[in-house]
Amino acid sequence: MEPPTSVPRYVYRPLENLTTIRVLALHTAPVFGAPLKADIVHIDRKGLLLPASPNEYDIDAHEDAPACRSYEAVSYCWGEATFTHRLWCENDWSYLMITPNLDVMLRRLRRPHKIRYLWIDAICLNQSDDLEKSEQVQLMGKIYEHARKVIFWMGEPDGEPIQALYDYIHSIVRTDQADLKHLHARFSEKYPGALYNYLHRPWFWRRWIIQEAILAADAPVLCGGLKINWRVFLDVVRENLPEMITTGVSSPDQPTQSMPAQEVKAVIAHISALSGRVYYMLDLLTTFHRSACSDPRDRLFALRGIALDVYDGIDFLRPSGDISFAVDYSKPWGVVYTDFARACVEAGHGRHILNK
Protein backbone atom coordinates (compact mmCIF):
# COMPACT_ATOMS: atom_id res chain seq x y z
CA MET A 1 0.00 0.00 0.00
CA GLU A 2 1.31 3.47 -0.91
CA PRO A 3 1.98 5.91 2.00
CA PRO A 4 -0.44 8.81 2.43
CA THR A 5 0.52 12.07 0.73
CA SER A 6 -0.53 14.57 3.46
CA VAL A 7 1.69 13.80 6.45
CA PRO A 8 4.12 15.91 8.50
CA ARG A 9 7.89 15.76 8.33
CA TYR A 10 9.70 13.60 10.84
CA VAL A 11 10.61 15.37 14.10
CA TYR A 12 13.79 14.20 15.84
CA ARG A 13 13.58 13.31 19.52
CA PRO A 14 16.52 14.49 21.63
CA LEU A 15 19.14 11.87 22.45
CA GLU A 16 18.96 10.62 26.03
CA ASN A 17 22.68 10.90 26.89
CA LEU A 18 26.15 11.19 25.35
CA THR A 19 26.39 7.45 24.63
CA THR A 20 23.02 7.25 22.87
CA ILE A 21 22.92 7.25 19.08
CA ARG A 22 20.17 6.93 16.50
CA VAL A 23 20.10 3.95 14.17
CA LEU A 24 17.99 3.58 11.04
CA ALA A 25 15.88 0.39 11.07
CA LEU A 26 15.39 -0.03 7.32
CA HIS A 27 12.24 -2.00 6.57
CA THR A 28 12.11 -4.86 4.10
CA ALA A 29 10.68 -4.72 0.58
CA PRO A 30 10.32 -7.40 -2.11
CA VAL A 31 11.17 -5.10 -5.05
CA PHE A 32 13.73 -2.35 -5.67
CA GLY A 33 11.18 0.32 -6.52
CA ALA A 34 8.99 -0.07 -3.41
CA PRO A 35 8.69 3.04 -1.17
CA LEU A 36 11.49 3.36 1.39
CA LYS A 37 10.18 2.82 4.93
CA ALA A 38 12.08 2.85 8.21
CA ASP A 39 12.08 3.56 11.93
CA ILE A 40 14.69 5.70 13.65
CA VAL A 41 15.58 3.99 16.90
CA HIS A 42 17.68 5.12 19.86
CA ILE A 43 20.30 2.75 21.25
CA ASP A 44 22.99 3.07 23.88
CA ARG A 45 26.34 2.03 22.45
CA LYS A 46 27.44 0.76 25.87
CA GLY A 47 24.44 -1.54 25.94
CA LEU A 48 25.48 -3.40 22.80
CA LEU A 49 28.06 -5.24 24.90
CA LEU A 50 25.41 -6.59 27.32
CA PRO A 51 22.78 -9.37 26.96
CA ALA A 52 19.85 -8.49 24.71
CA SER A 53 16.88 -6.66 26.18
CA PRO A 54 14.29 -5.09 23.84
CA ASN A 55 13.36 -2.40 26.37
CA GLU A 56 16.97 -1.39 26.79
CA TYR A 57 18.14 -1.28 23.18
CA ASP A 58 15.11 -0.31 21.15
CA ILE A 59 13.78 2.72 22.96
CA ASP A 60 11.44 4.06 20.27
CA ALA A 61 11.33 1.42 17.56
CA HIS A 62 8.18 0.45 15.73
CA GLU A 63 6.55 -2.53 17.40
CA ASP A 64 7.29 -4.77 14.40
CA ALA A 65 11.03 -4.07 14.62
CA PRO A 66 13.10 -6.50 16.72
CA ALA A 67 15.58 -5.18 19.26
CA CYS A 68 18.67 -3.65 17.69
CA ARG A 69 21.62 -5.74 18.83
CA SER A 70 24.13 -4.33 16.33
CA TYR A 71 24.33 -1.91 13.45
CA GLU A 72 26.32 -1.30 10.28
CA ALA A 73 27.85 2.11 9.64
CA VAL A 74 27.79 3.41 6.07
CA SER A 75 30.49 5.58 4.50
CA TYR A 76 29.29 7.40 1.40
CA CYS A 77 29.28 10.70 -0.44
CA TRP A 78 26.23 12.92 0.07
CA GLY A 79 26.24 14.15 -3.51
CA GLU A 80 24.23 17.18 -4.56
CA ALA A 81 22.27 18.67 -1.65
CA THR A 82 18.95 18.31 -3.46
CA PHE A 83 16.43 16.67 -1.15
CA THR A 84 13.95 15.32 -3.65
CA HIS A 85 13.12 11.81 -2.33
CA ARG A 86 11.08 10.65 0.65
CA LEU A 87 11.94 8.17 3.39
CA TRP A 88 8.74 7.16 5.21
CA CYS A 89 9.02 6.88 8.99
CA GLU A 90 6.88 5.91 11.98
CA ASN A 91 4.59 3.54 10.09
CA ASP A 92 4.06 6.19 7.37
CA TRP A 93 3.00 8.87 9.86
CA SER A 94 5.94 11.10 8.92
CA TYR A 95 8.77 11.37 6.41
CA LEU A 96 12.29 12.68 5.85
CA MET A 97 13.48 14.23 2.62
CA ILE A 98 16.70 12.62 1.34
CA THR A 99 19.05 13.07 -1.62
CA PRO A 100 18.91 10.92 -4.79
CA ASN A 101 22.24 9.29 -3.90
CA LEU A 102 20.98 8.32 -0.45
CA ASP A 103 17.73 7.04 -1.94
CA VAL A 104 19.42 4.63 -4.34
CA MET A 105 21.93 3.55 -1.67
CA LEU A 106 19.14 2.61 0.76
CA ARG A 107 17.40 0.65 -1.97
CA ARG A 108 20.60 -1.28 -2.64
CA LEU A 109 21.12 -1.99 1.07
CA ARG A 110 17.49 -2.91 1.80
CA ARG A 111 16.82 -6.61 2.36
CA PRO A 112 13.75 -8.50 1.15
CA HIS A 113 13.01 -10.37 4.39
CA LYS A 114 14.94 -8.86 7.31
CA ILE A 115 15.20 -5.39 8.84
CA ARG A 116 18.65 -3.86 8.42
CA TYR A 117 20.08 -1.55 11.08
CA LEU A 118 22.26 1.21 9.66
CA TRP A 119 24.08 4.25 10.99
CA ILE A 120 24.02 6.96 8.31
CA ASP A 121 25.09 10.45 9.30
CA ALA A 122 22.59 12.32 7.11
CA ILE A 123 19.71 10.53 8.86
CA CYS A 124 21.00 9.57 12.29
CA LEU A 125 22.26 13.06 13.16
CA ASN A 126 19.79 15.90 13.54
CA GLN A 127 21.43 18.15 10.97
CA SER A 128 19.56 21.24 12.23
CA ASP A 129 20.80 20.87 15.83
CA ASP A 130 24.32 22.33 16.11
CA LEU A 131 24.74 21.22 19.73
CA GLU A 132 23.87 17.62 18.97
CA LYS A 133 26.09 17.60 15.89
CA SER A 134 28.99 18.96 17.94
CA GLU A 135 28.60 16.18 20.50
CA GLN A 136 27.99 13.36 18.02
CA VAL A 137 30.74 14.32 15.58
CA GLN A 138 33.29 14.01 18.38
CA LEU A 139 31.99 10.45 18.91
CA MET A 140 32.02 9.41 15.26
CA GLY A 141 35.25 7.49 15.64
CA LYS A 142 33.63 5.40 18.37
CA ILE A 143 30.43 5.02 16.34
CA TYR A 144 32.41 3.46 13.49
CA GLU A 145 34.55 1.46 15.89
CA HIS A 146 31.49 -0.08 17.60
CA ALA A 147 29.71 -0.91 14.34
CA ARG A 148 29.38 -4.58 13.46
CA LYS A 149 30.51 -3.71 9.96
CA VAL A 150 31.38 -0.60 7.95
CA ILE A 151 30.12 -0.41 4.37
CA PHE A 152 31.71 1.81 1.71
CA TRP A 153 29.20 2.98 -0.90
CA MET A 154 30.70 4.21 -4.18
CA GLY A 155 27.43 4.96 -5.95
CA GLU A 156 25.99 3.31 -9.05
CA PRO A 157 28.27 2.04 -11.88
CA ASP A 158 26.85 4.67 -14.26
CA GLY A 159 27.99 2.75 -17.32
CA GLU A 160 31.54 2.18 -16.10
CA PRO A 161 33.06 -1.37 -16.30
CA ILE A 162 33.05 -1.90 -12.53
CA GLN A 163 32.76 -5.70 -12.69
CA ALA A 164 35.74 -5.84 -15.06
CA LEU A 165 37.72 -3.56 -12.75
CA TYR A 166 36.96 -5.70 -9.68
CA ASP A 167 37.88 -8.85 -11.62
CA TYR A 168 41.12 -7.14 -12.65
CA ILE A 169 41.96 -6.37 -9.01
CA HIS A 170 41.38 -10.00 -8.02
CA SER A 171 43.44 -11.19 -10.99
CA ILE A 172 46.41 -9.14 -9.83
CA VAL A 173 46.35 -11.02 -6.50
CA ARG A 174 46.49 -14.37 -8.32
CA THR A 175 49.01 -13.42 -11.03
CA ASP A 176 52.75 -14.08 -10.83
CA GLN A 177 54.97 -11.00 -10.70
CA ALA A 178 56.48 -11.81 -14.10
CA ASP A 179 53.07 -11.72 -15.79
CA LEU A 180 51.71 -8.57 -14.16
CA LYS A 181 52.96 -6.17 -16.83
CA HIS A 182 50.99 -8.00 -19.52
CA LEU A 183 47.90 -8.11 -17.29
CA HIS A 184 48.06 -4.34 -16.73
CA ALA A 185 48.56 -3.70 -20.45
CA ARG A 186 45.63 -5.91 -21.50
CA PHE A 187 43.24 -4.29 -19.04
CA SER A 188 44.22 -0.71 -19.85
CA GLU A 189 43.92 -1.40 -23.57
CA LYS A 190 40.43 -2.92 -23.21
CA TYR A 191 39.15 -0.49 -20.58
CA PRO A 192 41.03 2.81 -21.00
CA GLY A 193 40.31 5.24 -18.21
CA ALA A 194 38.48 2.69 -16.01
CA LEU A 195 40.84 2.92 -13.04
CA TYR A 196 41.22 6.68 -13.44
CA ASN A 197 37.45 7.14 -13.32
CA TYR A 198 37.06 4.88 -10.31
CA LEU A 199 39.78 6.54 -8.24
CA HIS A 200 38.22 9.92 -9.01
CA ARG A 201 34.78 9.02 -7.79
CA PRO A 202 33.68 11.60 -5.21
CA TRP A 203 33.91 9.10 -2.33
CA PHE A 204 37.71 8.92 -2.50
CA TRP A 205 38.08 12.69 -2.18
CA ARG A 206 35.39 13.38 0.42
CA ARG A 207 36.94 14.58 3.67
CA TRP A 208 34.68 12.60 5.99
CA ILE A 209 35.65 9.23 4.51
CA ILE A 210 39.23 9.62 5.75
CA GLN A 211 38.51 8.55 9.31
CA GLU A 212 35.93 6.03 8.10
CA ALA A 213 38.43 4.33 5.80
CA ILE A 214 41.25 4.38 8.35
CA LEU A 215 39.08 2.99 11.16
CA ALA A 216 37.48 0.25 9.03
CA ALA A 217 40.05 -2.52 8.77
CA ASP A 218 37.94 -4.88 6.67
CA ALA A 219 34.95 -3.38 4.88
CA PRO A 220 32.94 -4.31 1.78
CA VAL A 221 33.05 -1.75 -1.02
CA LEU A 222 29.75 -1.57 -2.92
CA CYS A 223 29.21 -0.04 -6.33
CA GLY A 224 25.65 -0.66 -7.35
CA GLY A 225 25.12 -4.39 -6.80
CA LEU A 226 28.84 -5.22 -7.15
CA LYS A 227 31.23 -5.75 -4.25
CA ILE A 228 34.94 -5.97 -3.43
CA ASN A 229 36.82 -6.10 -0.14
CA TRP A 230 38.35 -2.75 0.87
CA ARG A 231 41.57 -4.25 2.17
CA VAL A 232 42.11 -6.26 -1.02
CA PHE A 233 41.41 -3.21 -3.17
CA LEU A 234 43.58 -0.91 -1.07
CA ASP A 235 46.56 -3.26 -0.92
CA VAL A 236 46.50 -4.06 -4.64
CA VAL A 237 46.14 -0.46 -5.78
CA ARG A 238 48.71 0.88 -3.32
CA GLU A 239 51.31 -1.70 -4.35
CA ASN A 240 50.62 -1.72 -8.10
CA LEU A 241 49.33 1.74 -9.00
CA PRO A 242 52.62 3.02 -10.51
CA GLU A 243 52.72 0.04 -12.89
CA MET A 244 48.98 0.23 -13.56
CA ILE A 245 49.40 3.89 -14.52
CA THR A 246 52.60 3.69 -16.55
CA THR A 247 51.29 0.81 -18.66
CA GLY A 248 48.59 3.04 -20.03
CA VAL A 249 45.76 3.62 -17.59
CA SER A 250 44.64 6.90 -19.07
CA SER A 251 42.29 9.72 -18.33
CA PRO A 252 38.84 9.61 -19.96
CA ASP A 253 39.25 12.88 -21.85
CA GLN A 254 42.73 11.90 -23.10
CA PRO A 255 42.43 8.15 -23.76
CA THR A 256 45.79 7.84 -25.49
CA GLN A 257 47.84 9.61 -22.83
CA SER A 258 48.87 8.46 -19.39
CA MET A 259 48.02 10.50 -16.31
CA PRO A 260 50.50 13.32 -15.57
CA ALA A 261 53.30 12.28 -13.24
CA GLN A 262 52.27 14.80 -10.59
CA GLU A 263 48.72 13.44 -10.62
CA VAL A 264 50.02 9.88 -10.30
CA LYS A 265 52.04 10.88 -7.24
CA ALA A 266 49.06 12.64 -5.67
CA VAL A 267 46.74 9.66 -6.16
CA ILE A 268 49.33 7.19 -4.85
CA ALA A 269 49.96 9.34 -1.76
CA HIS A 270 46.25 9.73 -1.10
CA ILE A 271 45.40 6.02 -1.46
CA SER A 272 48.42 5.00 0.61
CA ALA A 273 47.45 7.43 3.38
CA LEU A 274 44.09 5.67 3.79
CA SER A 275 45.85 2.50 4.96
CA GLY A 276 45.51 3.28 8.67
CA ARG A 277 48.77 4.81 9.84
CA VAL A 278 49.16 6.69 13.12
CA TYR A 279 48.46 10.38 12.55
CA TYR A 280 48.83 13.72 14.31
CA MET A 281 46.53 16.61 13.48
CA LEU A 282 48.92 18.88 11.61
CA ASP A 283 50.21 15.92 9.58
CA LEU A 284 46.61 14.98 8.71
CA LEU A 285 45.94 18.50 7.45
CA THR A 286 48.98 18.30 5.17
CA THR A 287 48.42 14.73 3.97
CA PHE A 288 44.75 15.17 3.10
CA HIS A 289 44.76 18.79 1.95
CA ARG A 290 43.02 17.81 -1.33
CA SER A 291 40.03 16.16 0.36
CA ALA A 292 36.92 18.30 0.11
CA CYS A 293 33.90 19.08 2.27
CA SER A 294 30.94 21.42 1.89
CA ASP A 295 31.27 23.01 5.33
CA PRO A 296 34.68 24.71 5.80
CA ARG A 297 34.60 23.87 9.52
CA ASP A 298 34.75 20.19 8.58
CA ARG A 299 38.25 20.61 7.22
CA LEU A 300 39.18 20.37 10.90
CA PHE A 301 36.24 18.53 12.46
CA ALA A 302 36.37 15.61 9.99
CA LEU A 303 39.94 14.76 11.02
CA ARG A 304 39.63 15.19 14.76
CA GLY A 305 38.49 11.62 15.44
CA ILE A 306 41.72 10.06 14.15
CA ALA A 307 44.20 12.65 15.42
CA LEU A 308 46.10 11.20 18.38
CA ASP A 309 47.15 14.59 19.71
CA VAL A 310 43.76 16.37 19.89
CA TYR A 311 41.54 16.32 22.97
CA ASP A 312 38.51 18.12 24.33
CA GLY A 313 38.82 20.32 27.41
CA ILE A 314 41.36 20.13 30.21
CA ASP A 315 43.34 16.96 30.81
CA PHE A 316 46.46 17.36 32.95
CA LEU A 317 47.61 13.86 32.01
CA ARG A 318 47.88 14.71 28.30
CA PRO A 319 51.37 15.25 26.83
CA SER A 320 52.37 18.89 26.67
CA GLY A 321 52.31 18.98 22.85
CA ASP A 322 48.70 17.85 22.53
CA ILE A 323 46.09 20.25 21.15
CA SER A 324 42.96 21.18 23.10
CA PHE A 325 40.27 21.59 20.46
CA ALA A 326 36.56 20.71 20.53
CA VAL A 327 33.96 20.37 17.80
CA ASP A 328 31.54 23.30 17.96
CA TYR A 329 29.12 23.95 15.10
CA SER A 330 27.71 27.04 16.81
CA LYS A 331 30.86 28.95 15.79
CA PRO A 332 31.44 30.36 12.28
CA TRP A 333 34.33 28.89 10.34
CA GLY A 334 36.59 31.91 10.89
CA VAL A 335 36.30 31.58 14.66
CA VAL A 336 36.86 27.81 14.46
CA TYR A 337 40.07 28.30 12.47
CA THR A 338 41.29 31.03 14.81
CA ASP A 339 40.61 28.87 17.88
CA PHE A 340 42.46 25.96 16.32
CA ALA A 341 45.47 28.08 15.36
CA ARG A 342 45.59 29.51 18.88
CA ALA A 343 45.39 26.00 20.40
CA CYS A 344 48.26 24.86 18.17
CA VAL A 345 50.45 27.76 19.23
CA GLU A 346 49.61 27.18 22.92
CA ALA A 347 50.58 23.53 22.47
CA GLY A 348 53.97 24.58 21.10
CA HIS A 349 53.34 24.02 17.37
CA GLY A 350 53.76 27.62 16.20
CA ARG A 351 57.05 26.95 14.43
CA HIS A 352 55.58 23.84 12.79
CA ILE A 353 52.70 25.90 11.37
CA LEU A 354 55.03 28.62 10.05
CA ASN A 355 57.25 26.01 8.39
CA LYS A 356 54.24 24.56 6.57
Secondary structure as the mmCIF struct_conf table of DSSP 4:
data_model
#
loop_
_struct_conf.conf_type_id
_struct_conf.id
_struct_conf.beg_label_comp_id
_struct_conf.beg_label_asym_id
_struct_conf.beg_label_seq_id
_struct_conf.end_label_comp_id
_struct_conf.end_label_asym_id
_struct_conf.end_label_seq_id
HELX_LH_PP_P HELX_LH_PP_P1 GLU A 2 PRO A 4
BEND BEND1 THR A 5 SER A 6
HELX_LH_PP_P HELX_LH_PP_P2 PRO A 8 PRO A 8
STRN STRN1 ARG A 9 ARG A 9
HELX_LH_PP_P HELX_LH_PP_P3 TYR A 10 TYR A 10
HELX_LH_PP_P HELX_LH_PP_P4 TYR A 12 LEU A 15
BEND BEND2 GLU A 16 ASN A 17
TURN_TY1_P TURN_TY1_P1 LEU A 18 THR A 19
STRN STRN2 THR A 20 LEU A 26
HELX_LH_PP_P HELX_LH_PP_P5 HIS A 27 THR A 28
BEND BEND3 PRO A 30 VAL A 31
TURN_TY1_P TURN_TY1_P2 PHE A 32 GLY A 33
BEND BEND4 ALA A 34 ALA A 34
HELX_LH_PP_P HELX_LH_PP_P6 PRO A 35 LEU A 36
STRN STRN3 LYS A 37 ASP A 44
HELX_RH_3T_P HELX_RH_3T_P1 ARG A 45 LEU A 49
BEND BEND5 LEU A 50 LEU A 50
HELX_RH_AL_P HELX_RH_AL_P1 PRO A 54 TYR A 57
TURN_TY1_P TURN_TY1_P3 ILE A 59 ASP A 60
TURN_TY1_P TURN_TY1_P4 GLU A 63 ASP A 64
BEND BEND6 ALA A 65 ALA A 65
HELX_LH_PP_P HELX_LH_PP_P7 PRO A 66 ALA A 67
STRN STRN4 GLU A 72 SER A 75
BEND BEND7 GLU A 80 GLU A 80
STRN STRN5 HIS A 85 CYS A 89
TURN_TY1_P TURN_TY1_P5 GLU A 90 TRP A 93
STRN STRN6 SER A 94 ILE A 98
HELX_RH_AL_P HELX_RH_AL_P2 PRO A 100 LEU A 109
BEND BEND8 PRO A 112 LYS A 114
STRN STRN7 ARG A 116 TRP A 119
HELX_RH_AL_P HELX_RH_AL_P3 ASP A 121 CYS A 124
BEND BEND9 LEU A 125 LEU A 125
TURN_TY1_P TURN_TY1_P6 GLN A 127 SER A 128
HELX_RH_AL_P HELX_RH_AL_P4 ASP A 130 GLN A 138
TURN_TY1_P TURN_TY1_P7 LEU A 139 LEU A 139
HELX_RH_AL_P HELX_RH_AL_P5 MET A 140 HIS A 146
BEND BEND10 ALA A 147 ARG A 148
STRN STRN8 LYS A 149 TRP A 153
TURN_TY1_P TURN_TY1_P8 ASP A 158 GLY A 159
BEND BEND11 GLU A 160 GLU A 160
HELX_RH_AL_P HELX_RH_AL_P6 ILE A 162 ARG A 174
BEND BEND12 THR A 175 THR A 175
HELX_RH_3T_P HELX_RH_3T_P2 GLN A 177 ASP A 179
HELX_RH_AL_P HELX_RH_AL_P7 LEU A 180 LYS A 190
BEND BEND13 TYR A 191 TYR A 191
TURN_TY1_P TURN_TY1_P9 PRO A 192 GLY A 193
HELX_RH_AL_P HELX_RH_AL_P8 ALA A 194 LEU A 199
TURN_TY1_P TURN_TY1_P10 HIS A 200 HIS A 200
BEND BEND14 ARG A 201 ARG A 201
HELX_RH_3T_P HELX_RH_3T_P3 PRO A 202 TRP A 205
STRN STRN9 ARG A 206 ARG A 206
TURN_TY1_P TURN_TY1_P11 ARG A 207 TRP A 208
HELX_RH_AL_P HELX_RH_AL_P9 ILE A 209 LEU A 215
BEND BEND15 ALA A 217 ASP A 218
STRN STRN10 PRO A 220 CYS A 223
TURN_TY1_P TURN_TY1_P12 GLY A 224 GLY A 225
STRN STRN11 LEU A 226 ASN A 229
HELX_RH_AL_P HELX_RH_AL_P10 TRP A 230 THR A 246
TURN_TY1_P TURN_TY1_P13 THR A 247 GLY A 248
STRN STRN12 SER A 250 SER A 251
TURN_TY1_P TURN_TY1_P14 PRO A 252 ASP A 253
STRN STRN13 GLN A 254 SER A 258
HELX_LH_PP_P HELX_LH_PP_P8 MET A 259 PRO A 260
HELX_RH_AL_P HELX_RH_AL_P11 ALA A 261 ALA A 273
TURN_TY1_P TURN_TY1_P15 LEU A 274 SER A 275
STRN STRN14 TYR A 279 TYR A 279
HELX_RH_AL_P HELX_RH_AL_P12 MET A 281 THR A 287
TURN_TY1_P TURN_TY1_P16 PHE A 288 ARG A 290
STRN STRN15 ALA A 292 ALA A 292
BEND BEND16 SER A 294 ASP A 295
TURN_TY1_P TURN_TY1_P17 PRO A 296 ARG A 297
HELX_RH_AL_P HELX_RH_AL_P13 ASP A 298 ARG A 304
TURN_TY1_P TURN_TY1_P18 GLY A 305 ILE A 306
STRN STRN16 ALA A 307 ALA A 307
TURN_TY1_P TURN_TY1_P19 LEU A 308 ASP A 309
STRN STRN17 VAL A 310 TYR A 311
BEND BEND17 ASP A 312 GLY A 313
TURN_TY1_P TURN_TY1_P20 PHE A 316 LEU A 317
BEND BEND18 ARG A 318 ARG A 318
TURN_TY1_P TURN_TY1_P21 SER A 320 GLY A 321
STRN STRN18 ILE A 323 SER A 324
TURN_TY1_P TURN_TY1_P22 TYR A 329 SER A 330
BEND BEND19 LYS A 331 LYS A 331
HELX_RH_AL_P HELX_RH_AL_P14 TRP A 333 GLU A 346
TURN_TY1_P TURN_TY1_P23 ALA A 347 GLY A 348
HELX_RH_AL_P HELX_RH_AL_P15 GLY A 350 ASN A 355
#
